[in-house]
């Protein structure tokens, strides 16, 4: 199997896992106060950049049932893609350095906080985030806080633990991801 096919399959599996985890945990995955456990998968582009696109498409699928509707499909998924592309760049730049892993974990916090916060301000409150900064700040803060919890409590330890595991490092090396 060639490298492009391996990358595509890896991205597709990760995207499907993101969508399933988000929808199975729907009560805590959607709305203004969310704890998307599936977001922990956003650490993977740090090690395997090809997974960024899989996470984007997984987020698109998961957001099809979002209470924020089409706005979340478009903007929420774009926030995930932007965060994952930045996480992949952090992986290339910082390698095994803890500071790089911390910066990478903050990418979903920043992008989702701002973009999904604005999206929810419009979709759920019917307000313009530029004119209703208070509502936007609350939505953005809630989203960022949930992301921060997932990424720092689960994601960061996994970023340190997984590369030490033979199955993970072998998979990353074998597939040239």
C-alpha positions as CSV (number, residue, x, y, z in Angstrom):
1,X,0.0,0.0,0.0
2,X,1.4,3.4,-0.9
3,X,2.0,6.3,1.5
4,X,-0.9,8.4,0.2
5,X,-3.4,5.5,0.6
6,X,-2.1,4.9,4.1
7,X,-2.4,8.5,5.0
8,X,-6.0,8.6,3.6
9,X,-7.0,5.5,5.6
10,X,-5.4,6.8,8.8
11,X,-7.2,10.2,8.4
12,X,-10.5,8.5,7.6
13,X,-10.4,6.2,10.7
14,X,-9.4,9.1,13.0
15,X,-12.2,11.3,11.5
16,X,-14.8,8.5,11.9
17,X,-13.6,8.0,15.5
18,X,-14.0,11.8,16.2
19,X,-17.5,11.8,14.8
20,X,-18.6,8.7,16.7
21,X,-17.2,9.9,20.0
22,X,-18.8,13.3,19.6
23,X,-22.2,11.9,18.8
24,X,-22.1,9.1,21.4
25,X,-21.3,11.7,24.0
26,X,-23.8,14.2,22.6
27,X,-25.2,15.4,25.9
28,X,-21.8,16.9,26.7
29,X,-20.5,17.5,23.2
30,X,-22.9,20.2,22.0
31,X,-24.2,23.5,23.2
32,X,-22.7,26.6,24.9
33,X,-21.1,24.6,27.7
34,X,-19.5,21.6,26.1
35,X,-16.8,19.0,27.0
36,X,-16.0,17.4,23.7
37,X,-13.9,14.4,24.7
38,X,-13.3,13.7,21.0
39,X,-11.2,16.9,20.8
40,X,-8.4,15.0,22.5
41,X,-7.8,13.4,19.1
42,X,-6.6,16.8,18.0
43,X,-3.2,15.9,19.5
44,X,-2.7,13.4,16.6
45,X,-1.6,15.9,13.9
46,X,1.4,16.7,16.2
47,X,2.7,13.3,15.3
48,X,0.7,12.5,12.1
49,X,-0.1,15.7,10.1
50,X,-2.4,13.8,7.7
51,X,-4.9,13.3,10.5
52,X,-5.8,17.1,10.5
53,X,-8.0,16.6,7.5
54,X,-9.6,13.5,9.0
55,X,-10.4,15.4,12.1
56,X,-11.9,18.2,10.0
57,X,-14.2,15.8,8.2
58,X,-15.1,14.0,11.4
59,X,-16.0,17.4,12.9
60,X,-18.2,18.2,9.9
61,X,-20.1,14.9,10.3
62,X,-20.4,15.4,14.1
63,X,-21.6,19.0,13.6
64,X,-24.4,18.0,11.3
65,X,-26.5,17.2,14.4
66,X,-25.3,20.3,16.3
67,X,-27.9,22.5,18.0
68,X,-26.1,25.4,16.3
69,X,-26.9,24.1,12.8
70,X,-25.1,24.8,9.6
71,X,-23.1,27.6,11.2
72,X,-21.4,25.1,13.4
73,X,-20.9,22.7,10.5
74,X,-19.0,25.5,8.6
75,X,-17.3,27.5,11.3
76,X,-16.9,24.9,14.1
77,X,-15.3,22.5,11.6
78,X,-13.1,25.3,10.2
79,X,-11.9,26.0,13.8
80,X,-10.9,22.4,14.2
81,X,-9.0,22.4,10.9
82,X,-7.2,25.6,11.8
83,X,-6.3,24.3,15.2
84,X,-5.1,20.9,13.8
85,X,-3.0,22.5,11.1
86,X,-1.3,24.7,13.7
87,X,-0.8,21.6,15.9
88,X,0.9,19.8,13.0
89,X,3.2,22.8,12.5
90,X,4.0,22.7,16.3
91,X,5.0,19.0,15.9
92,X,7.3,19.9,13.0
93,X,8.8,22.8,14.8
94,X,9.1,21.6,18.4
95,X,9.4,17.9,18.2
96,X,9.5,16.2,21.6
97,X,9.8,19.5,23.6
98,X,7.2,19.9,26.3
99,X,6.8,23.6,25.5
100,X,5.8,22.7,22.0
101,X,3.2,20.2,23.2
102,X,1.7,22.8,25.6
103,X,1.5,25.3,22.8
104,X,-0.1,22.7,20.5
105,X,-2.7,21.9,23.2
106,X,-3.6,25.5,23.4
107,X,-4.5,25.7,19.7
108,X,-8.0,24.2,20.0
109,X,-8.6,26.3,23.1
110,X,-7.9,29.5,21.1
111,X,-9.5,28.7,17.8
112,X,-12.6,27.0,19.2
113,X,-13.0,29.6,21.9
114,X,-13.1,32.5,19.5
115,X,-14.7,30.9,16.4
116,X,-17.2,28.6,18.1
117,X,-17.9,31.3,20.7
118,X,-18.8,33.7,17.9
119,X,-20.8,30.9,16.1
120,X,-22.9,30.2,19.2
121,X,-23.4,33.9,19.8
122,X,-25.1,34.1,16.4
123,X,-26.7,30.7,16.2
124,X,-28.1,30.3,19.7
125,X,-28.5,33.9,20.9
126,X,-29.2,35.5,17.6
127,X,-26.7,38.3,18.3
128,X,-23.9,39.9,16.4
129,X,-20.7,39.0,18.3
130,X,-19.2,42.4,17.3
131,X,-22.1,44.3,18.9
132,X,-22.8,41.9,21.8
133,X,-19.3,41.4,23.2
134,X,-20.7,40.3,26.6
135,X,-22.6,37.4,25.1
136,X,-19.7,36.5,22.9
137,X,-17.3,36.6,25.8
138,X,-19.5,34.2,27.8
139,X,-19.8,31.7,24.9
140,X,-16.1,32.0,24.0
141,X,-15.1,31.5,27.6
142,X,-17.3,28.5,28.1
143,X,-16.0,26.8,24.9
144,X,-12.4,27.7,25.7
145,X,-12.7,26.3,29.3
146,X,-14.1,23.0,28.0
147,X,-11.3,22.8,25.5
148,X,-8.7,23.7,28.1
149,X,-9.9,20.9,30.3
150,X,-9.8,18.2,27.6
151,X,-6.5,19.3,26.1
152,X,-4.5,19.8,29.2
153,X,-6.0,17.1,31.4
154,X,-6.2,14.4,28.8
155,X,-4.4,15.6,25.7
156,X,-1.1,16.8,27.2
157,X,-0.5,13.6,29.2
158,X,-1.3,11.5,26.1
159,X,1.2,13.6,24.1
160,X,3.9,12.6,26.6
161,X,2.7,9.0,27.1
162,X,2.0,7.8,23.5
163,X,5.4,8.4,21.9
164,X,6.9,6.2,24.6
165,X,4.7,3.3,23.6
166,X,6.1,1.0,21.0
167,X,2.8,0.4,19.2
168,X,2.4,4.1,18.7
169,X,5.9,5.0,17.7
170,X,6.1,2.0,15.4
171,X,2.8,3.0,13.7
172,X,4.0,6.5,13.1
173,X,7.4,5.4,11.8
174,X,6.1,2.5,9.7
175,X,3.6,4.6,7.9
176,X,5.9,7.5,7.3
177,X,3.3,9.8,8.6
